[in-house]
Amino acid sequence: MKILVLGSGGREHALCQTFQRQGHEVIAIPQNAGTAELAPKSPIDATQFSKLAQFAKSQKIDLTVAGPEKYLVDGIKDVFSKEGLKLFGPQKEATKLESSKSWAKKFMNQYNIPTAAFHICRTKEEAQNIIHQNFHKWSGVVIKPSGLTAGKGVMCCATLDDADEAIRVHFEEKRFGKASNEVIVEELLKGPECSLLAFCDGTSIVPMIPSQDHKRLWENDAGPNTGGVGAYAPVPFVGENILREIDQKIVQPTLTGLKQEQLIYQGIIYFGIMLTHRGPKVLEYNCRFGDPEAQVVLPLIESDLAQVMISCCDGTLGTQKINWKNQSACVVVMCSGGYPHAFQTGYLVEGLDELSNDKNIIVYHAGTKLNDVKQVVTSGGRVIGVTGLGDTLNDAVGHAYRGITQLAFIDAHYRRDIANQAIKECVT
């Protein structure tokens, strides 16, 4: 097949690499330094959907995959569908699962999908009242903007001072702009987290292998929330019984709710789940592959990813059998100094050539570009993801860190404890 991948992050590099590994031709718009090696460059602006659709027609593209949520939220699926083109991803109306956390929380309540207790607040005073009424009952609060913030808007508050600061950031500083016009104040859930991605064609839904993301910047889950600085898959403590419970209480009711709402959903549903002592609860939905979760899930898929996506577009997902490698994967993300706040770019990334032929390591580019002399330099906050593959999780983690220690750029930093807790649980 000839496939068009939209987006320039680590997720999109993982998609391109997977398609190419499985024998497909790839075009990537826009590009980072990694996707530039896999796909020809195009002058088309990825935000101009009508021009993109005409480009897809002229290039005889069989399938388009929109990586970032913004393209989907802005309605690219609707534009391509009108032109008779296959695009993997939900229609604009269905992206409310991610683009409006207030809508998603109401959706979960309506269809009895377990989630944290919550209130939707539109003013600073309203939020402060809700916090002070519920803080001790909930043993803390989580404060998150209703709109899109690229994974950086969630603030977990273990003290009232933390909660007051979070409210100030949203309502006074307005750090996240219009995304904070509505703010969710919800119960602070406790327990291990997992990410479950699922293929959906509107009538059937098929979960992938579970993964676990690491959102906090520093070791031991300290520091600010990020878009994700490491992940691994599968998750050893998420066994068949837990997966069955998640499917019965969360996955299938979500599909039922979408049908009831008459939302045509043909793409990825990402379930962010907390495994509490009262059972699994939904933290959030996303309408696309998680990043960095894609960098550990996609290397493990054996089935033809493009064919699975086509079946979602055609409504025939139920006929597909999706196979996975009997391996583990771990990704560690190298970040720019200062991320997720202000950071410098343009620094040379060294050591990439040494890893190019290592069968146990995959390097995924995210915030990179080629400079005028075709050298790879930094261009974003999350710069490089190094994925290790192994027969065990311990092996995969070892390969990932062996790879990442061979790379360097000015002010680079990364967590040194990705998957540590899971490995400890495997041993004990």
Stockholm file with secondary structure:
# STOCKHOLM 1.0

chainA/1-428         MKILVLGSGGREHALCQTFQRQGHEVIAIPQNAGTAELAPKSPIDATQFSKLAQFAKSQKIDLTVAGPEKYLVDGIKDVFSKEGLKLFGPQKEATKLESSKSWAKKFMNQYNIPTAAFHICRTKEEAQNIIHQNFHKWSGVVIKPSGLTAGKGVMCCATLDDADEAIRVHFEEKRFGKASNEVIVEELLKGPECSLLAFCDGTSIVPMIPSQDHKRLWENDAGPNTGGVGAYAPVPFVGENILREIDQKIVQPTLTGLKQEQLIYQGIIYFGIMLTHRGPKVLEYNCRFGDPEAQVVLPLIESDLAQVMISCCDGTLGTQKINWKNQSACVVVMCSGGYPHAFQTGYLVEGLDELSNDKNIIVYHAGTKLNDVKQVVTSGGRVIGVTGLGDTLNDAVGHAYRGITQLAFIDAHYRRDIANQAIKECVT
#=GR chainA/1-428 SS CEEEEECCSHHHHHHHHHHHHTTCEEEEESCCTTHHHHSCCCCCCTTCHHHHHHHHHHTTCSEEEECSHHHHHTTHHHHHHHTTCCEESCCGGGGHHHHCHHHHHHHHHHTTCCBCCEEEECSHHHHHHHHHHHHHHHTSEEEEESSCCTTCCCEEESSHHHHHHHHIIIIIICTTGGGGSSEEEEECCCSCEEEEEEEECSSCEEECCCBEECCEEEGGGEEEECSCSEEEESCTTCCHHHHHHHIIIIIHHHHHHHHHTTCCCCEEEEEEEEEETTEEEEEEEESSCCTTTHHHHGGGBCSCHHHHHHHHHHTCGGGCCCCBCSCEEEEEEEECTTTTSSCCCCCBCBCHHHHTTCTTEEEEESSEEECTTSCEEECSSEEEEEEEEESSHHHHHHHHHHHHTTCBCTTCBCCSCTTHHHHHHHHC
#=GC SS_cons         CEEEEECCSHHHHHHHHHHHHTTCEEEEESCCTTHHHHSCCCCCCTTCHHHHHHHHHHTTCSEEEECSHHHHHTTHHHHHHHTTCCEESCCGGGGHHHHCHHHHHHHHHHTTCCBCCEEEECSHHHHHHHHHHHHHHHTSEEEEESSCCTTCCCEEESSHHHHHHHHIIIIIICTTGGGGSSEEEEECCCSCEEEEEEEECSSCEEECCCBEECCEEEGGGEEEECSCSEEEESCTTCCHHHHHHHIIIIIHHHHHHHHHTTCCCCEEEEEEEEEETTEEEEEEEESSCCTTTHHHHGGGBCSCHHHHHHHHHHTCGGGCCCCBCSCEEEEEEEECTTTTSSCCCCCBCBCHHHHTTCTTEEEEESSEEECTTSCEEECSSEEEEEEEEESSHHHHHHHHHHHHTTCBCTTCBCCSCTTHHHHHHHHC
//
